[in-house]
Amino acid sequence: MKSLPPTPEAFALIADAGDRLLHGLDRLTDADAAAPSRLGGWSRAHVLSHLSAQVDALERLLYWARTGTETPQYADRRARDAEIEEGSRQSAAALVDRVRGSAARFLTTVRELPDPAWRTVVRPFTGELCTPERILVIRLRELEVHHTDLDLGYGFGDIPRAAADVLLDDVSGYLAGAAGTPPCTLRDDTGAPVAAFGSGGPVVTGSRGALLGWLTGRSAGEGLTTPGPLPALPAWI
């Protein structure tokens, strides 16, 4: 799975994604927050609650990496869901403050993480074994994908190329190893290769944003071209 080395460039990708998200929340009202997001069953408030609570969860993994003391990301799924639900009841202003504070706190934590900690293996909630370099990708992915889920005018086509490339590598890497992923080749709208699943199959072409929206299950493939129907992808986590 994709990882990012702890460089100033990697930290800047995450900081910029957070800044774009917060800029989009400048005028968020309580009514806006209570409105549905693009995620079934979640309001925008649920998405924002998750984005802030996720930092607490990732920091538990970073504590594990720093100290060697095993610290699960969440006690269990029920605890995770309860935390999100409780946070979603806050006002829009409180939620935005939480997102802002958590974004700043995460950047401080990773920038101050000692060198040995970056080589420590931890286990996120998904069960994979990884080092904190993977956590940088997880945070970038959550910021960008959930920004689109808020349905506030920010789409996959608005994600800058550098961040989009990281996400495409990450999502396609997951799907390449997932059961049921059909053979196909992905190319961007310049014809440059993006990913290949298996051998053979159709070529799917489109902008990197359109490809990312399709791979993450956020779109039905609008803006993509391929001979015949689009391949049916398994669900992305």
C-alpha positions, -999 to +999 in steps of 0.1 A: +000+000+000+011+035-007+032+054+019+048+088+020+082+096+035+082+123+062+094+151+040+084+188+040+067+181+007+046+154+022+036+176+051+028+204+027+004+181+008-015+174+040-014+210+052-027+223+019-055+197+018-066+209+053-064+245+043-087+239+013-112+220+034-113+248+060-117+275+034-148+256+022-162+257+057-159+295+062-196+301+060-210+268+072-242+272+091-260+248+115-285+241+087-257+234+063-240+210+088-273+191+094-279+186+057-271+152+041-236+146+028-229+124-002-223+095+022-255+076+028-268+080+063-243+107+072-249+144+075-222+169+068-218+171+106-210+133+107-183+138+081-168+167+100-170+148+133-152+119+117-125+141+102-116+156+136-120+123+156-098+105+131-069+127+142-073+114+178-073+079+164-043+083+142-024+100+171-030+068+191-011+050+164+016+076+164+019+073+202+024+035+196+051+043+171+068+068+194+067+047+226+064+011+215+033+007+237+006-009+216-023+015+214-052+005+191-067+032+168-102+024+182-114+000+209-139-014+183-162-003+155-190+005+180-168+029+199-157+045+166-193+050+154-204+063+188-177+089+188-187+101+154-224+102+163-218+122+195-196+147+177-221+152+150-245+168+175-223+198+179-229+232+163-214+240+129-190+265+146-179+239+171-173+213+144-153+236+123-132+246+153-126+209+160-115+202+124-092+232+125-076+223+158-072+186+149-056+194+116-030+217+132-024+191+160-018+163+135+008+183+116+026+192+148+026+156+159+041+142+126+066+170+123+079+163+158+079+125+155+114+111+162+132+094+134+131+059+150+093+061+153+090+064+115+103+028+113+081+013+139+054-011+127+018-004+139-016-018+131-044+005+120-081-003+124-081-020+090-057-046+102-028-039+079+007-036+093+025-004+084+048+024+096+038+060+102+046+067+066+014+050+057-005+072+082+005+102+062-013+087+032-044+078+053-047+114+065-043+129+031-068+105+017-094+112+044-091+150+040-094+149+002-121+122-002-143+134+027-140+170+014-158+158-017-183+139+004-193+172+021-210+183-012-199+219-008-187+224-044-154+206-040-150+177-064-123+152-073-113+174-102-103+201-077-077+179-060-042+191-070-023+167-092+003+158-066-023+148-041-044+131-067-015+110-078-009+098-042-046+089-038-047+071-072-017+050-063-032+042-030-068+033-041-056+014-072-031-005-050-059-016-028-082-026-057-054-045-074-052-069-044-090-070-038-110-101-047-133-095-077-114-066-093-119-072-131-089-069-155-087-034-170-062-007-177-067+029-166-053+059-185-057+096-179-071+120-206-036+125-220-032+088-225-007+084-197-010+051-178-026+053-143-031+017-132-036-018-145-056-046-129-046-080-141-040-085-178-063-078-207-097-062-202-109-029-215-090+004-213-108+031-192-099+066-200-107+099-183-093+127-161-075+118-130-103+133-109-129+113-128-109+081-124-105+087-087-142+094-082-150+061-099-123+040-081-135+052-047-172+045-055-181+081-053-192+082-090-207+058-115-180+067-139-192+100-153-166+115-176-149+081-183-148+064-217-143+027-225-155+003-251-187-011-238-199-008-202-175+001-174-161-028-154-179-035-121-154-027-093-155-042-058-162-017-030-133+003-018-129+006+019 
